[in-house]
Amino acid sequence: MIKRPQCAVNPSLMEIWPIDEWSRKIIIDTVSNQKIEFTLNQTTMGTPALRMNNIEDYEKALSTIKDIEIEN
């Protein structure tokens, strides 16, 4: 079985919000390993979203996250 991290996105703010702790760890590790800069932005849901510093980093992060597949 292949698992993929789940997230919501806000293109106007260039934010990616992982929807669970497992997805959060995978997404943060992956984005960090790709040397994509981001800041954590607090949300009304109580957990932070990753806010990219520019549109290029946002698009690169989305592309990288889309390609994550973890065999379980």
DAJORA-V194488 format. One record per backbone hydrogen bond with DSSP energy under -1.0 kcal/mol. NH is the residue of the N-H (numbers start at 1). CO is the residue of the C=O. Records with the same first field share a line. If there is no record, write none. Layout:
NH=CO / CO
This chain:
3=70
8=17
10=15
15=10
16=50
17=8
19=6
24=20
25=21
26=22
27=23
28=24
29=25
30=26
31=27
32=28
33=29
34=30
35=32
36=31
39=51
41=49
46=43
49=41
50=16
51=39
52=14
53=37
58=54
59=55
60=56
61=57
62=58
63=59
64=60
65=61
66=62
67=63
68=65
70=3
72=1
